[in-house]
C-alpha cells in the first residue's frame, strides 16, 4: 500500500512509521509548533533514505536561522531523492535547495510551475506565502495581490476544513485589503487547529488591519500561554500585544511584554523576527513620546550586528538602520545606505532605491531633522511595500512620515495622511493625533 503525506500525495518510503512521523512533523512545521524537529528526526531514523523528511528537516533548520545545517541537510536530501524519488519529490527537493542556497528568484518560478502540477504539495506551496515568504521578499510592489492570486488559483484543490490553507488564504486576503473575508477564513483555520501559531498570528494581523486591536490583545492574552516559549513565533506574537498596549498609551504594560517575551535575551524567535521586533518596538516607544529604558537599544543592536552584518536584505536593512540611528552609529548607517544604493543602481537589490532612502530617513528622524525625513519619505512612500514583511510591520514607516510631517509643521499633509489612515483602519493613537492637529 502506498504511503502518503497529510494531503494524500504519495511519498517514497516503505516505512509506515517514517510516513507517520513525516506527516506529524510537516503539520507541526506548518503550524510553527514545537516538536517538528523531533518528529522529522524520527522519520529519518525509521528510513534514513527518505528524501522528503531530510528536505523538511532542512527547511526547519532555515526557519531556526541555522543556515549551515539547512544547507547540509538539503544536500543529503538531494542525494537521497536521486536514488529514490518521484518526479514530484525531485522537484520538491530541488526547489527547497534553491531557496536554502539563496537562489530565490529561480525558486519562485519553479514554485509556480510545481503548484500547477501538484497544488496540494503544501511544503512547497507555503514557500511564497506569509509575511516572510518568497513573494514578500521578492521586491515586488504587488506581492500582497500575488499571494491572493496564488491561493485563489489553487483553492479548489483544498478541502473546506484544511486548517493550513484556510490560514494562509485568509492571511493573504487580509493583507491585501479584504479584511472581512481574510478574518473569516483565518478564524475558521484557527478554530480547526488552535495549536497553530501561524493561525493565531494571522488572526491577530487580520484584527489589526480591521482596527480591532483590543480583540487582538484579548486573543493573544488567552492564547499565548498555550504556546510553548520555545516556539519560533512566541516573541513575535507577544510583540503584537505590546503594540496593542502602545495604542492605548500603556507604556508600562508594553515594556513588561517586551522584557518578558520580545527582547533578545527572552525571545526564541529567528534572527529576522528578533531584529525587526526589537528595533520596531523600541522605535515606536520612543517616537510615541515614551522613554526607552537604559540599555535596551544597545542590547538590541548588539544582537543584530552579527545577524545582519552586510547590506542587501531589504527588510532587515530597514531595521538595522533604525538601530544604528538610535544608537548614534551614523557611520555604520551611512555605510549600509551607500552599499544599498550601489546595489540598487546595479539592479541587484530587488526592492530598489526605496531601501537606502528609508535608511537615511531613519537617521534624519533620529537626529530631529523632521523636514529632511519627510522630504526623503514622501517620494518613496508608495514603494515601501517592496521591502516585504506585513502591513503592521511596514506601518512604522508611515508613522515616521506622519510624525515627521507633524513635527515639521506640515499640518495639512499630516491631516490628509491621518484621514486616509482613519478611514482604512481607525485606531486610538491616530484619533489622538488627529485631535492634536485639530487643536
N, C-alpha and C positions, 0 to 999 in steps of 0.2 A: 504494500500500500504506500502511495506517495505521501511524503511528509510535506506539510505546508507551513507558511508563515501565518501571522494572525489575520491577514486579509485574504487567505486562501490561495496564495501563489505557491507553486511547487518549490521546494528547496532541496539542494543536493546534499543530503545526509541520510545515512542508513540507520541513524540512532534516534529512537523515539525520545530519549532523554535530552539529546542535543537539540532536537526540534522544539521540545517543550521549553527548555531553558532559553533558547533563542527568542521564541515568541514572548516570553516573560521579559527578557532583557530589553527587547526593542520597545515594547509598550512602556516599560519604566523609563527608558531613554526618551521616548516621545512625550512622556509626562514630566520630564526633568525631575524624576523622583529617585531618591537613594535606593540602591540595590541593583541597579542596572549592571554595574561592573561585575558584581558577584554572579549574577545570572549569566552574563555572556561568558565569563571565565568558566562557568560550569558547562556551558555548551561546548566550549573549546576543549575542555578536559574530556568530555564524553566523545568528541570527534575532533581530533587535532587538525584534520584536513578540511574542516568546514569553513569555506572561504567567507561566507556571509557573516558568520559570527566574528571572525577576525576583523572584517570590514566595519561592523558595528562597533566593535571594541575600539578601533582606530578613531571612529567618529566621536566616541565618548571621551577619549583622550583629548581630542581637539576641543571639545566643549569644556574640558577642565583646564585649558591653557597648558597642555602638555604636548607641544608640537613635535619634539623629538620622538616621544613614544608613539604618537599618532603616525608619523611617517614610517617608523619601523614596523608597526603593526599592519599598515596598509600595504607595505611591501610584501609581508607574509601573505596577506590576502590575495595579492596579485599572483604570487607563485602558486597558491592553493587553487585558485579558480582556473588557472591554466591547465592544471592536472585534472580537475573535476568541477564542471560548472556548465550551466546552460548559457545560451546567448544573453538572456536577461541578466543572469548573475555576473557574467563577464562585463557587460555594460555597467551594471550596478557598481562593481568594484572599481572599474576604470574611472567612472565619474567621481567617486569618492577620492580616488587617488589624485585626480586633477585638483579638486577642492583643497585637499590637505597639503598639496605641494604648491599652492598659491596660484594655480592656473584657472582663476575663477571665470574669466570671460569665456574660455573654452567650455568650462563646466556648464555654464548657463545654457549654451546652445545644445549641449548633449542632454541636459535635464529635460528640456522641452521635447526633444525627439523621443527620449526614453518614456516620458509620461504619456505621450501619444500612443506608444506601443503597449505600455504596462502602467496604466494610470493608478492602479492600486498598490504600486511599489512605494509605500509611504515613506520609507527611509530616504528615497531619492526625491519624491515629491515635496518632502519637508524642507529640502535644502534652500529653495528660493524664497520660502515664506518666513514671516516673522520680522521683528524689528532689526535683527542682526543676520538675516538671510542673504542669499546671493543677490536678490533683486534690490534689497535695501542698500547694500553696499556696492551696487553696480555703478553708481554715479548718475543714474537715470533720474530725470526730474519727474517721470511718470511712474515711479516704482510702486506707488500705492495702487494705481489703476491696474498695473501689470499683475499684481498679486490677485486682485479681484478677477481679472480675465482668466488667469490660470486656474483658479478654484472653480469658476463657473464652467469652464470648458470641460472639466472632469467631474462635476458634481453628480452627474447621472450614474457614475460608476460606484458611488458610495451609498451604503445603507443609511436610512434616516436616523439610525441610532449609532452611527460611527462617531464616537466621542472625539477622536483626534481630528477628523475632517470638519466637524461642526465647530470646533475651537478655532481652527485656522481660517476657515471660510468666514466665520464671524469676525475674527480679528481683522481680516482683510477689508471687509465692508466697513467696519467702524473706523478704521484708519483712513479710509477713502471718502468718508463723509456721510455714509449711510448708517448713521449711528444706531437708529432704532432696530433695523434689521440685524446689524452686527451684534448688538447687545442680546437680542433674542436668540440668535444662533449660538453665541458663546455661552449664554446661560444654560441652554439645553446641553451643550457639551460638558459644562461644569457639573450639572445635576447628574449626568450619567456617570461621571468619574470625578468625584470631588478630590481624590488623591492625585491631582494633576496640577502641578504648579503652573504649567503653561495656560491652563484654563482660568485659574484664579488671576493670573497676570493679565490675560487678555480681557477678562471681565472687568477688572479694575480700570484698564485703559478705556474700555467702552463707556464705563460710568464717568470717567474723567471727561471724555470727549462730549458727553451729554450734559455736562455741568452738574453731575450727581456725585460730587466729591465726598459728601457726608455718607452716602451709601457705600462708596468705595472704602471709606475709612472703616465703616462697620463690618463690611465683608472681610477686610484684611484682619481686623482685630479678632474676629471669630475664627478665621481660617488659619492664620499664621502659626498658632500654637500646634496645629495638627501636622505641620510641615517640619521635618527634622532640620535642625540647624545646619547639617551637612549638605542640605540641598543647595544646588548652584544658585537658585533664584531667591533664596531666603532673604538675603540682604537687600536685593533689588525690590522685592515686594514690600519690605519694610520702608524702603525709600519712598514708595508711593504714599504710605501712611504719614511719613514725615512731611511730605509736600502738602498733604491734606491739612496737617496741623498748621503749617505756614500760611495756608489760605485764610485761616481764621486768626492769624497773628499770634498763635500759641508757640512761641519760640522755645519755651522750656520743654514742652512735650516733643517738639520736633527734634531738639538736641538730645533728649533722652532716647528716642528711637534711633537716632544716628549713632549715639555712643554704644547702644546695646546690639545693633544689628548691621550698621552700614559701614562704619569706619573700617579701614584696612585691617586693624587688629581683631575685629569682630566678624567680618564678612568671610564667607567661604565661597563667594562667587568667583567667576573667572575674571581675568585681568581687565577686560574691556568694561565689564559691569562695575567693578570696584572703582576704576579710574573715573568713569563717567558719573557714577552715582555720587562719589565723594566731591568731585570738582563742582558738579552742578548744584548739589545741595548747599555747599558752603557759599557758592556764588549767590544763590538765591537768598540765603540767610542774610548775607551782608548787604546785598542790593536792596532788600526789603526793609533795611534800617535796623537790623539786629546785630549785636556784637558776636563775632566769631571767637570762641574761647582760645586762649593761648595754646599754640602748638598744633591745632587741627589742620591748618593749611600746610604746615611743614610736614606733618606726618603723611598727608595725602600725596604731597609732591615727592616725598622720599620713596613711597611705594611705587608711584607712577614712573619715576625716572628709568629704572631698569626694564620696565614692562614695555615702554614705547620710546626707545632712545632715538629712533630716526623718524623722519617725516615720510608721509605717503599713505597713511591710513586716515582718511579724512575725519571720520567720526572721533577717533582717538586724538587726532591733531587739534581739533577744536577744544577738547577738554584739557589737553596738555597746555594749550595756550592760556586757558583760564587759570590753571595752577601757576604757570610761570608769571603771569601778570600779577596775581595776588601775592606771590612771594617775592616780587621785585626782581625776577630774573629776566630783565629786559634784553640782555644779550642773547640768552638762550631762546627767548621767544622770537626775536628778530632772525636768528639763525634758522629756526624752524620755518618761519614765514617765507624767508628767502628761498629755502630749499623747495618749499611747496610751490612758490611762484615759478621756479625753474622747471619743476615737473609739469606744471600746468601749461607753461609755454611750449614745452616739448611734446605735449599731448599725451603724457603718460600718467596723469593724475585724473582718474575717472570723474571725480566731482568738479574738476576745473578750478578756475581762478576765484570762485567763491571762498575757497578754504583759506588761502593766505589773507584775504580781506577780513574774514572772521577773526583770524588770529590777531591782526593789527587793531581791529575794533575792540577786542577784549583788552588789549593794552591801553588804548585810549580811554576806555571806560574806567579801568582801574586807576589811571592817573588823573581822573577828573576832567578829561578833555571830552566833554559830552557832545559838544558841537562836532568835533572831529570824529567821534564814534558814530554819530548819526550820518555824517557825510559818507563814511565807509559802508555803513549797513544799508542805507536806503536803496542804493542801486542794485545790491545783490540779494535783497530780501526774498524775491521770488525764486531764487536759486538755492536757498538754504536747504530745501528738501533733498538736494543731491548729496548731502553728507550722510544720509541714512539715519538709522535709529527710528524712534517713534515720534508721533506728533507731540506727545507730552515732553519728550526729551528735547526736541528742537524748539519748543516753546520758549526756552531760555533765551534764544537769540531774539525772538520777538519782544520778550520782556526787556532785553538790553536796549533794543531800539526805542521802545516806548519810554523807558526811563531816561534815555539819552535825550529824546525829544522834549520830555517834560522839564528836565533839569537845564536844558539849553534855551528854554523859553519858547520853544516851538509848540505852543499850546494847541493851535489849530490842527496841525498834523497829528499831534498826540491824541487829540479828541477824536479825530476821524478813525485812527487805528483802534482806539478803545471802543468806539461804536461798533466797528466790524467784529471785534472780539466778543463783545457782549451779545451781539446778535447770534454769533456762531455758538458761543459757549459761555453763558453767564457764570460769573464766579464772585465770591465775596471780595476778593482782592481787587478785581477790576472795577467793581462797583465803588469800592473805597477810592480808588484812583480817579474814577470819573467824578466823584464828589469833590476831590481836591481841585481838579481842573475847573469845575463849575463854580467853586467858591470865589 
